[in-house]
Amino acid sequence: NAGTEADVYISVYGERGDTGSRQLLRSQKPKKFLKGQTDTFAVEAVHLGHLYKIVIGHNGLGAGNGWFLDKVVIKDPITDLDYSFLCHRWLDQGQDDGSIARELTVTDASTFPGSKQKLWSAEKWKFQEGNTLQFYNRLTRGFICLSPDSRVDALGDKKNKYGKVFLIWICA
């Protein structure tokens, strides 16, 4: 009972505007929005630039209209970027918080070109033996240091004796 027969709508927001509310009509599957199924839709719109959020929901009509949405992935055909919007919640008046629409923001990893495997290949050298990772939070102006010997140092000494130190900025 995680699928829905209700009409599903999406609005996509980017740095250059939004699509407005669009009904998702023609899936590449014979029956859309079934439990455990991935549906693919083509949505025509002007190029919105980098995407940052979507609003997705349904009209609540039909018996058993509740829907469990795992995630939405939008592929930009111009930039070849994939934007992921994680939900993993119910859109159902009788489940969760009773909402039949969700506002979802883009996940950070989805703003990088290519697949997650390509991203990991480009970044895995930072996690090689002997490297120390130091995370800086601009909000708290503090460091957290992850050492090669699995120690975590909340002070994050910049003069680390364990070798290379890579700063990773965390913005909140």
N, C-alpha and C positions, 0 to 999 in steps of 0.2 A: 504493500500500500504506500510506496514511496514515490510513485509516479503521479501524474495529473493529466486530466483531460480538459482542464481549464485553459483559457487563452493566456499565453505568456507574452509579456511585454518587456522590452529592454530600452534603456537610454544610456548612451555611451558619451562620456565627457572627456575632452582633451584640452590641451593648451589653447586651441583655436576655436573652441565652442563645443556644441553637443549635437547629437543626432535628433533629439526630441524622442518621444516615446514611439517605439516601433514594435509591432506585433511580430513574433517569430512564427512564420507561416509554414514554409516548406523545408522540412528536414530532409536529409538524404536517406533517412530511414522511412519505411512505410507507415509506421505509427510512432509519433513523437512523444517524448518525455516519459518513457517507461523506466521502471526501476532498474538500475544497473546499466543503463544504456547511455552512450554518448551520441548526442545529436549534433549535426553540423548544419549551419545556416549561412547563407550569403546575405549580407546587409549592405545595401548601397548607400553611401554617404560621402560628403566632401571629406578631404583629408583633415583630420582633427589635430595633427601633430602628436606629441606624446600623450598617451592616455593616462588618466589618473584615477578615474572611478567609473562605476556603472550603477544604475538602479535597475533592478530586475524584480519582477513580480508577476502575479497573475490576477485575473478578475474574480476569482473565488466562486465561479459558477460551475455547476455540475456536482453530481454525487461523488464523494470521496475526492475532493479537489486538492487536498493537502499534497504538498510536494517537498521532498527532501532534495536540496540542491547541494552538490558537492563543490563544484567550482565552474567557472566560466573562463575560457581561454579565447582571446581575440588575436587573430593574426593580421597584422598590418601588411597588405600586399605591396605597398610602396617602399617601406623601410625594411621589410622582412623580419620585423620584431614580433615576438609573442608576448602578450600581456596576460598575466594570470590574476584572477580575482577569486580568492578562496572564500567559500561560504560555510559549507559543512553544517547547515542548519535547515530547519523546517520552514517552509512558507505555508503556513496552515493556521487558520483561526482557532483550531482546537489543540495545537501542539506548541511547544516552545513558548515564545512570548505572544503568540496569537497574530503575528504580523504576516501578511501575504506579499510583502515587498521588502527587499533588502537593498541598502546602499553598501556597496563593496568597493574598497580601495585596492589599487594595484599592489601586488606583492613586489618587494624590491628586486628579487632575482629575475623577474620577468622583463625588466627594462634593459637587459643585456641582449645583444644579438645572438642568435644561434640557440642551440639546445643547452640543457643543463650540463650534459656531458662535456660540451665544448667549453662552457664556463669553468667547470671543475678542472679541465686540462690546463686552462690558462692560469688558474689560481693555486693549484695543488703544490707548487714549488714552495709556497710560503709555509707549508705544514711539514716540510722535510726535517729530518733529524738535525738538531742543533739550532734551529730557528726559534726565536721567542716572539710571540705575538703580544702586542700591547694595544689595548682598546682605550680610546679616549672618548669620554662623554662630555660634549660641550655644555650640556645642561648642568652637570655637577662639577665640571672642570676637574674631573678626576680620572685616574688611569686604573686599568685592571690588566695585569700582566700574566700571560699563560706561558710558563716555562717548559722547556723540553723534558724536564723530569716530572711533569704533571703537577707541579706546584702552581697555585693561583695566588698572586700577590695583589691585593686590593690597592696598594700604593703605587705599583707599577714603576719601579725605579728605572729611570731612563739610562742609567749607567749600568747596564746589565752585563754580568760576566759570562752569560751563556751564549754569546755570539750575536748574530744579526737580530735586530729588533725592527719589526714592521708595525707602523702605526696604522690603526684602522679607526676611522672616525665614525662615531655613532651619534646621529642627530635625532633628537626627540622633539 
